[in-house]
Amino acid sequence: GVCTSVMNDNQNCGSCGNACQTDQTCVAGQCECVDSSAVMCGGECTSVMDDNQNCGSCGNACQTDQTCVAGHCECTSSGHAICGAVGGQQCIPVTDDTNNCGACGVVCPPTQTCSGAQCVCFGSSMELCGDICVDVSSSVHHCGQCANQCPSGQLCQM
């Protein structure tokens, strides 16, 4: 027989025959990752900072349209953000989605649409005056521009 210390022997770590993997070392009878930034997930060393199956923590898998960056799942497509409750999160285009305009949960009013990640009024002669869309080509209260009131009895014509 051969005497061995099961406390620091990579081939017999913690008990005889329990060999650590090549990226692990035996410390106090436990196989630990050699790389200090790696974490044990399912008996294997992994970098939770860039592993799509273990992003930020073991078992936290990114969706197929996401990648793991600095321990967080991020959308692979630009102009998208991860929206939704945990477990139902998905990448949403926040540049043109009226329910997620510019960011998750930002809903445009019914008279507006989302364009370039901002809520904007429909139509070329429509302008946002305060918090409502106004047709500045015909409004007597906003003639040609917001807050340009026509004198009493006059109409706005452009």
Salt bridges, closest charged atoms under 4 A:
none
